[in-house]
Amino acid sequence: MQSERFIRNVLWVSVGFNLLGAMAFLFPATVGQLSALPTPVPRLYTWLLASMVLLFGGMYAWLAMQLEINRPLLAIGAIGKLLVFCVFTACWMLGDVSPLAVAGASGDLALAGLFTWWLISGC
């Protein structure tokens, strides 16, 4: 039961993290600058990306409220968070984003690790 409370708390942290991320993508000239995201960006891309980040945040909220955690859906969330970190890292290596942006995306890496740990530990 303790590990179930733990993963639900982690899911709620992910909801908040995704809300902040969506705001950064939705408002690149203001909130995005705090996250060291590159500008200018076409509105179509920012809106589409923000909607996907919000969709995943909604999924984390939905998972946190379920009686039983859907493990395959949590695995998709872990993969998604890992991919976000990988994209930020690749873009940093190509010189498209600053190390500060990668540092911000490291939260996604940590959350992916916590999701994966919970799934693997058989809780």
CNS distance restraints for C-alpha pairs under 8 A (distance, minus, plus):
assign (resid   1 and name CA) (resid   5 and name CA) 6.43 0.50 0.50
assign (resid   2 and name CA) (resid   6 and name CA) 6.24 0.50 0.50
assign (resid   3 and name CA) (resid   7 and name CA) 6.25 0.50 0.50
assign (resid   3 and name CA) (resid 118 and name CA) 7.74 0.50 0.50
assign (resid   3 and name CA) (resid 123 and name CA) 6.47 0.50 0.50
assign (resid   4 and name CA) (resid   8 and name CA) 6.22 0.50 0.50
assign (resid   4 and name CA) (resid 123 and name CA) 7.29 0.50 0.50
assign (resid   5 and name CA) (resid   9 and name CA) 6.19 0.50 0.50
assign (resid   6 and name CA) (resid  10 and name CA) 6.26 0.50 0.50
assign (resid   7 and name CA) (resid  11 and name CA) 6.05 0.50 0.50
assign (resid   7 and name CA) (resid  64 and name CA) 7.89 0.50 0.50
assign (resid   7 and name CA) (resid 114 and name CA) 7.96 0.50 0.50
assign (resid   7 and name CA) (resid 115 and name CA) 7.32 0.50 0.50
assign (resid   7 and name CA) (resid 118 and name CA) 7.08 0.50 0.50
assign (resid   8 and name CA) (resid  12 and name CA) 6.31 0.50 0.50
assign (resid   8 and name CA) (resid  63 and name CA) 7.86 0.50 0.50
assign (resid   8 and name CA) (resid  64 and name CA) 4.87 0.50 0.50
assign (resid   8 and name CA) (resid  65 and name CA) 7.87 0.50 0.50
assign (resid   9 and name CA) (resid  13 and name CA) 6.28 0.50 0.50
assign (resid   9 and name CA) (resid  64 and name CA) 7.70 0.50 0.50
assign (resid  10 and name CA) (resid  14 and name CA) 6.22 0.50 0.50
assign (resid  10 and name CA) (resid 111 and name CA) 7.33 0.50 0.50
assign (resid  10 and name CA) (resid 114 and name CA) 7.63 0.50 0.50
assign (resid  10 and name CA) (resid 115 and name CA) 7.97 0.50 0.50
assign (resid  11 and name CA) (resid  15 and name CA) 6.33 0.50 0.50
assign (resid  11 and name CA) (resid  60 and name CA) 5.40 0.50 0.50
assign (resid  11 and name CA) (resid  61 and name CA) 6.70 0.50 0.50
assign (resid  11 and name CA) (resid  63 and name CA) 7.46 0.50 0.50
assign (resid  11 and name CA) (resid  64 and name CA) 5.85 0.50 0.50
assign (resid  12 and name CA) (resid  16 and name CA) 6.53 0.50 0.50
assign (resid  12 and name CA) (resid  60 and name CA) 6.96 0.50 0.50
assign (resid  12 and name CA) (resid  61 and name CA) 6.32 0.50 0.50
assign (resid  12 and name CA) (resid  64 and name CA) 6.77 0.50 0.50
assign (resid  13 and name CA) (resid  17 and name CA) 6.15 0.50 0.50
assign (resid  14 and name CA) (resid  18 and name CA) 5.95 0.50 0.50
assign (resid  14 and name CA) (resid  57 and name CA) 6.75 0.50 0.50
assign (resid  14 and name CA) (resid  60 and name CA) 6.69 0.50 0.50
assign (resid  14 and name CA) (resid 111 and name CA) 7.11 0.50 0.50
assign (resid  15 and name CA) (resid  19 and name CA) 6.19 0.50 0.50
assign (resid  15 and name CA) (resid  57 and name CA) 4.64 0.50 0.50
assign (resid  15 and name CA) (resid  58 and name CA) 7.02 0.50 0.50
assign (resid  15 and name CA) (resid  60 and name CA) 5.96 0.50 0.50
assign (resid  15 and name CA) (resid  61 and name CA) 6.11 0.50 0.50
assign (resid  16 and name CA) (resid  20 and name CA) 6.29 0.50 0.50
assign (resid  16 and name CA) (resid  57 and name CA) 7.66 0.50 0.50
assign (resid  17 and name CA) (resid  21 and name CA) 6.16 0.50 0.50
assign (resid  17 and name CA) (resid 107 and name CA) 7.98 0.50 0.50
assign (resid  18 and name CA) (resid  22 and name CA) 5.95 0.50 0.50
assign (resid  18 and name CA) (resid  53 and name CA) 5.89 0.50 0.50
assign (resid  18 and name CA) (resid  54 and name CA) 6.34 0.50 0.50
assign (resid  18 and name CA) (resid  56 and name CA) 7.38 0.50 0.50
assign (resid  18 and name CA) (resid  57 and name CA) 5.27 0.50 0.50
assign (resid  19 and name CA) (resid  23 and name CA) 6.25 0.50 0.50
assign (resid  19 and name CA) (resid  53 and name CA) 7.58 0.50 0.50
assign (resid  19 and name CA) (resid  54 and name CA) 6.43 0.50 0.50
assign (resid  19 and name CA) (resid  57 and name CA) 6.80 0.50 0.50
assign (resid  20 and name CA) (resid  24 and name CA) 6.27 0.50 0.50
assign (resid  21 and name CA) (resid  25 and name CA) 6.31 0.50 0.50
assign (resid  21 and name CA) (resid  50 and name CA) 7.54 0.50 0.50
assign (resid  21 and name CA) (resid  53 and name CA) 6.98 0.50 0.50
assign (resid  22 and name CA) (resid  26 and name CA) 5.88 0.50 0.50
assign (resid  22 and name CA) (resid  49 and name CA) 7.54 0.50 0.50
assign (resid  22 and name CA) (resid  50 and name CA) 4.42 0.50 0.50
assign (resid  22 and name CA) (resid  51 and name CA) 7.21 0.50 0.50
assign (resid  22 and name CA) (resid  53 and name CA) 5.59 0.50 0.50
assign (resid  22 and name CA) (resid  54 and name CA) 6.09 0.50 0.50
assign (resid  23 and name CA) (resid  27 and name CA) 5.88 0.50 0.50
assign (resid  23 and name CA) (resid  31 and name CA) 6.50 0.50 0.50
assign (resid  23 and name CA) (resid  32 and name CA) 7.49 0.50 0.50
assign (resid  23 and name CA) (resid  50 and name CA) 7.09 0.50 0.50
assign (resid  24 and name CA) (resid  28 and name CA) 5.63 0.50 0.50
assign (resid  24 and name CA) (resid  30 and name CA) 7.67 0.50 0.50
assign (resid  24 and name CA) (resid  31 and name CA) 4.74 0.50 0.50
assign (resid  24 and name CA) (resid  32 and name CA) 4.03 0.50 0.50
assign (resid  24 and name CA) (resid  33 and name CA) 7.69 0.50 0.50
assign (resid  24 and name CA) (resid  34 and name CA) 7.90 0.50 0.50
assign (resid  24 and name CA) (resid  35 and name CA) 6.88 0.50 0.50
assign (resid  24 and name CA) (resid  37 and name CA) 7.87 0.50 0.50
assign (resid  25 and name CA) (resid  31 and name CA) 7.85 0.50 0.50
assign (resid  25 and name CA) (resid  32 and name CA) 6.01 0.50 0.50
assign (resid  25 and name CA) (resid  46 and name CA) 5.29 0.50 0.50
assign (resid  25 and name CA) (resid  47 and name CA) 7.38 0.50 0.50
assign (resid  25 and name CA) (resid  49 and name CA) 6.74 0.50 0.50
assign (resid  25 and name CA) (resid  50 and name CA) 5.48 0.50 0.50
assign (resid  26 and name CA) (resid  32 and name CA) 7.86 0.50 0.50
assign (resid  26 and name CA) (resid  46 and name CA) 5.33 0.50 0.50
assign (resid  26 and name CA) (resid  47 and name CA) 5.78 0.50 0.50
assign (resid  26 and name CA) (resid  49 and name CA) 7.92 0.50 0.50
assign (resid  26 and name CA) (resid  50 and name CA) 5.57 0.50 0.50
assign (resid  27 and name CA) (resid  31 and name CA) 5.60 0.50 0.50
assign (resid  27 and name CA) (resid  32 and name CA) 5.92 0.50 0.50
assign (resid  27 and name CA) (resid  46 and name CA) 7.80 0.50 0.50
assign (resid  28 and name CA) (resid  32 and name CA) 3.90 0.50 0.50
assign (resid  28 and name CA) (resid  33 and name CA) 6.18 0.50 0.50
assign (resid  28 and name CA) (resid  37 and name CA) 6.81 0.50 0.50
assign (resid  28 and name CA) (resid  38 and name CA) 7.60 0.50 0.50
assign (resid  28 and name CA) (resid  39 and name CA) 6.46 0.50 0.50
assign (resid  28 and name CA) (resid  40 and name CA) 7.52 0.50 0.50
assign (resid  28 and name CA) (resid  41 and name CA) 7.40 0.50 0.50
assign (resid  28 and name CA) (resid  46 and name CA) 7.64 0.50 0.50
assign (resid  29 and name CA) (resid  33 and name CA) 5.85 0.50 0.50
assign (resid  29 and name CA) (resid  39 and name CA) 6.59 0.50 0.50
assign (resid  29 and name CA) (resid  40 and name CA) 7.36 0.50 0.50
assign (resid  30 and name CA) (resid  34 and name CA) 6.98 0.50 0.50
assign (resid  31 and name CA) (resid  35 and name CA) 6.86 0.50 0.50
assign (resid  32 and name CA) (resid  36 and name CA) 6.23 0.50 0.50
assign (resid  32 and name CA) (resid  37 and name CA) 5.23 0.50 0.50
assign (resid  32 and name CA) (resid  38 and name CA) 7.77 0.50 0.50
assign (resid  33 and name CA) (resid  37 and name CA) 5.61 0.50 0.50
assign (resid  33 and name CA) (resid  38 and name CA) 7.48 0.50 0.50
assign (resid  35 and name CA) (resid 100 and name CA) 7.04 0.50 0.50
assign (resid  35 and name CA) (resid 101 and name CA) 5.71 0.50 0.50
assign (resid  35 and name CA) (resid 104 and name CA) 6.77 0.50 0.50
assign (resid  36 and name CA) (resid  97 and name CA) 7.32 0.50 0.50
assign (resid  36 and name CA) (resid  98 and name CA) 6.48 0.50 0.50
assign (resid  36 and name CA) (resid 100 and name CA) 6.17 0.50 0.50
assign (resid  36 and name CA) (resid 101 and name CA) 5.29 0.50 0.50
assign (resid  37 and name CA) (resid  97 and name CA) 6.51 0.50 0.50
assign (resid  37 and name CA) (resid  98 and name CA) 7.71 0.50 0.50
assign (resid  37 and name CA) (resid 101 and name CA) 6.33 0.50 0.50
assign (resid  38 and name CA) (resid  96 and name CA) 7.42 0.50 0.50
assign (resid  38 and name CA) (resid  97 and name CA) 6.41 0.50 0.50
assign (resid  41 and name CA) (resid  45 and name CA) 7.03 0.50 0.50
assign (resid  41 and name CA) (resid  46 and name CA) 6.85 0.50 0.50
assign (resid  42 and name CA) (resid  46 and name CA) 6.65 0.50 0.50
assign (resid  43 and name CA) (resid  47 and name CA) 5.99 0.50 0.50
assign (resid  44 and name CA) (resid  48 and name CA) 6.08 0.50 0.50
assign (resid  45 and name CA) (resid  49 and name CA) 5.98 0.50 0.50
assign (resid  46 and name CA) (resid  50 and name CA) 5.93 0.50 0.50
assign (resid  47 and name CA) (resid  51 and name CA) 6.07 0.50 0.50
assign (resid  48 and name CA) (resid  52 and name CA) 6.38 0.50 0.50
assign (resid  49 and name CA) (resid  53 and name CA) 6.23 0.50 0.50
assign (resid  50 and name CA) (resid  54 and name CA) 6.09 0.50 0.50
assign (resid  51 and name CA) (resid  55 and name CA) 6.04 0.50 0.50
assign (resid  52 and name CA) (resid  56 and name CA) 6.31 0.50 0.50
assign (resid  53 and name CA) (resid  57 and name CA) 6.22 0.50 0.50
assign (resid  54 and name CA) (resid  58 and name CA) 6.09 0.50 0.50
assign (resid  55 and name CA) (resid  59 and name CA) 6.28 0.50 0.50
assign (resid  56 and name CA) (resid  60 and name CA) 6.30 0.50 0.50
assign (resid  56 and name CA) (resid  77 and name CA) 7.34 0.50 0.50
assign (resid  57 and name CA) (resid  61 and name CA) 6.32 0.50 0.50
assign (resid  58 and name CA) (resid  62 and name CA) 6.07 0.50 0.50
assign (resid  59 and name CA) (resid  63 and name CA) 6.07 0.50 0.50
assign (resid  60 and name CA) (resid  64 and name CA) 6.12 0.50 0.50
assign (resid  60 and name CA) (resid  77 and name CA) 7.80 0.50 0.50
assign (resid  61 and name CA) (resid  65 and name CA) 6.43 0.50 0.50
assign (resid  62 and name CA) (resid  66 and name CA) 6.50 0.50 0.50
assign (resid  63 and name CA) (resid  69 and name CA) 5.93 0.50 0.50
assign (resid  63 and name CA) (resid  70 and name CA) 6.91 0.50 0.50
assign (resid  63 and name CA) (resid  74 and name CA) 7.80 0.50 0.50
assign (resid  64 and name CA) (resid  69 and name CA) 7.22 0.50 0.50
assign (resid  69 and name CA) (resid  74 and name CA) 7.58 0.50 0.50
assign (resid  70 and name CA) (resid  74 and name CA) 6.28 0.50 0.50
assign (resid  71 and name CA) (resid  75 and name CA) 6.13 0.50 0.50
assign (resid  71 and name CA) (resid 119 and name CA) 6.90 0.50 0.50
assign (resid  72 and name CA) (resid  76 and name CA) 6.35 0.50 0.50
assign (resid  73 and name CA) (resid  77 and name CA) 6.34 0.50 0.50
assign (resid  74 and name CA) (resid  78 and name CA) 6.23 0.50 0.50
assign (resid  74 and name CA) (resid 115 and name CA) 6.84 0.50 0.50
assign (resid  74 and name CA) (resid 119 and name CA) 7.99 0.50 0.50
assign (resid  75 and name CA) (resid  79 and name CA) 6.20 0.50 0.50
assign (resid  75 and name CA) (resid 115 and name CA) 7.23 0.50 0.50
assign (resid  75 and name CA) (resid 116 and name CA) 7.02 0.50 0.50
assign (resid  75 and name CA) (resid 119 and name CA) 7.47 0.50 0.50
assign (resid  76 and name CA) (resid  80 and name CA) 6.06 0.50 0.50
assign (resid  77 and name CA) (resid  81 and name CA) 6.17 0.50 0.50
assign (resid  77 and name CA) (resid 112 and name CA) 7.45 0.50 0.50
assign (resid  77 and name CA) (resid 115 and name CA) 7.87 0.50 0.50
assign (resid  78 and name CA) (resid  82 and name CA) 6.15 0.50 0.50
assign (resid  78 and name CA) (resid 111 and name CA) 7.34 0.50 0.50
assign (resid  78 and name CA) (resid 112 and name CA) 4.36 0.50 0.50
assign (resid  78 and name CA) (resid 113 and name CA) 7.33 0.50 0.50
assign (resid  78 and name CA) (resid 115 and name CA) 5.72 0.50 0.50
assign (resid  78 and name CA) (resid 116 and name CA) 6.34 0.50 0.50
assign (resid  79 and name CA) (resid  83 and name CA) 6.09 0.50 0.50
assign (resid  79 and name CA) (resid 112 and name CA) 6.94 0.50 0.50
assign (resid  80 and name CA) (resid  84 and name CA) 6.31 0.50 0.50
assign (resid  80 and name CA) (resid 112 and name CA) 7.98 0.50 0.50
assign (resid  81 and name CA) (resid  85 and name CA) 6.55 0.50 0.50
assign (resid  81 and name CA) (resid 108 and name CA) 5.00 0.50 0.50
assign (resid  81 and name CA) (resid 109 and name CA) 6.25 0.50 0.50
assign (resid  81 and name CA) (resid 111 and name CA) 7.09 0.50 0.50
assign (resid  81 and name CA) (resid 112 and name CA) 5.40 0.50 0.50
assign (resid  82 and name CA) (resid  86 and name CA) 6.26 0.50 0.50
assign (resid  82 and name CA) (resid 108 and name CA) 6.52 0.50 0.50
assign (resid  82 and name CA) (resid 109 and name CA) 5.45 0.50 0.50
assign (resid  82 and name CA) (resid 112 and name CA) 5.68 0.50 0.50
assign (resid  83 and name CA) (resid  87 and name CA) 6.05 0.50 0.50
assign (resid  84 and name CA) (resid  88 and name CA) 6.26 0.50 0.50
assign (resid  84 and name CA) (resid 105 and name CA) 7.00 0.50 0.50
assign (resid  84 and name CA) (resid 108 and name CA) 6.89 0.50 0.50
assign (resid  85 and name CA) (resid  89 and name CA) 6.09 0.50 0.50
assign (resid  85 and name CA) (resid 102 and name CA) 7.15 0.50 0.50
assign (resid  85 and name CA) (resid 105 and name CA) 5.31 0.50 0.50
assign (resid  85 and name CA) (resid 106 and name CA) 6.27 0.50 0.50
assign (resid  85 and name CA) (resid 108 and name CA) 6.17 0.50 0.50
assign (resid  85 and name CA) (resid 109 and name CA) 5.83 0.50 0.50
assign (resid  86 and name CA) (resid  90 and name CA) 6.04 0.50 0.50
assign (resid  87 and name CA) (resid  91 and name CA) 6.08 0.50 0.50
assign (resid  88 and name CA) (resid  92 and name CA) 6.10 0.50 0.50
assign (resid  88 and name CA) (resid  97 and name CA) 7.29 0.50 0.50
assign (resid  88 and name CA) (resid 101 and name CA) 7.14 0.50 0.50
assign (resid  88 and name CA) (resid 102 and name CA) 5.57 0.50 0.50
assign (resid  88 and name CA) (resid 105 and name CA) 6.77 0.50 0.50
assign (resid  89 and name CA) (resid  93 and name CA) 6.19 0.50 0.50
assign (resid  89 and name CA) (resid 102 and name CA) 5.96 0.50 0.50
assign (resid  90 and name CA) (resid  94 and name CA) 6.30 0.50 0.50
assign (resid  91 and name CA) (resid  95 and name CA) 6.19 0.50 0.50
assign (resid  91 and name CA) (resid  96 and name CA) 5.08 0.50 0.50
assign (resid  91 and name CA) (resid  97 and name CA) 5.80 0.50 0.50
assign (resid  92 and name CA) (resid  96 and name CA) 5.52 0.50 0.50
assign (resid  92 and name CA) (resid  97 and name CA) 4.74 0.50 0.50
assign (resid  92 and name CA) (resid  98 and name CA) 5.94 0.50 0.50
assign (resid  92 and name CA) (resid  99 and name CA) 6.52 0.50 0.50
assign (resid  92 and name CA) (resid 102 and name CA) 7.06 0.50 0.50
assign (resid  97 and name CA) (resid 101 and name CA) 6.30 0.50 0.50
assign (resid  97 and name CA) (resid 102 and name CA) 7.65 0.50 0.50
assign (resid  98 and name CA) (resid 102 and name CA) 6.88 0.50 0.50
assign (resid  99 and name CA) (resid 103 and name CA) 6.17 0.50 0.50
assign (resid 100 and name CA) (resid 104 and name CA) 6.32 0.50 0.50
assign (resid 101 and name CA) (resid 105 and name CA) 6.32 0.50 0.50
assign (resid 102 and name CA) (resid 106 and name CA) 6.18 0.50 0.50
assign (resid 103 and name CA) (resid 107 and name CA) 7.58 0.50 0.50
assign (resid 105 and name CA) (resid 109 and name CA) 6.82 0.50 0.50
assign (resid 106 and name CA) (resid 110 and name CA) 6.23 0.50 0.50
assign (resid 107 and name CA) (resid 111 and name CA) 6.17 0.50 0.50
assign (resid 108 and name CA) (resid 112 and name CA) 6.00 0.50 0.50
assign (resid 109 and name CA) (resid 113 and name CA) 6.17 0.50 0.50
assign (resid 110 and name CA) (resid 114 and name CA) 6.29 0.50 0.50
assign (resid 111 and name CA) (resid 115 and name CA) 6.11 0.50 0.50
assign (resid 112 and name CA) (resid 116 and name CA) 6.06 0.50 0.50
assign (resid 113 and name CA) (resid 117 and name CA) 5.93 0.50 0.50
assign (resid 114 and name CA) (resid 118 and name CA) 6.15 0.50 0.50
assign (resid 115 and name CA) (resid 119 and name CA) 6.26 0.50 0.50
assign (resid 116 and name CA) (resid 120 and name CA) 6.01 0.50 0.50
assign (resid 117 and name CA) (resid 121 and name CA) 5.88 0.50 0.50
assign (resid 118 and name CA) (resid 122 and name CA) 6.76 0.50 0.50
assign (resid 118 and name CA) (resid 123 and name CA) 6.22 0.50 0.50
assign (resid 119 and name CA) (resid 123 and name CA) 6.78 0.50 0.50
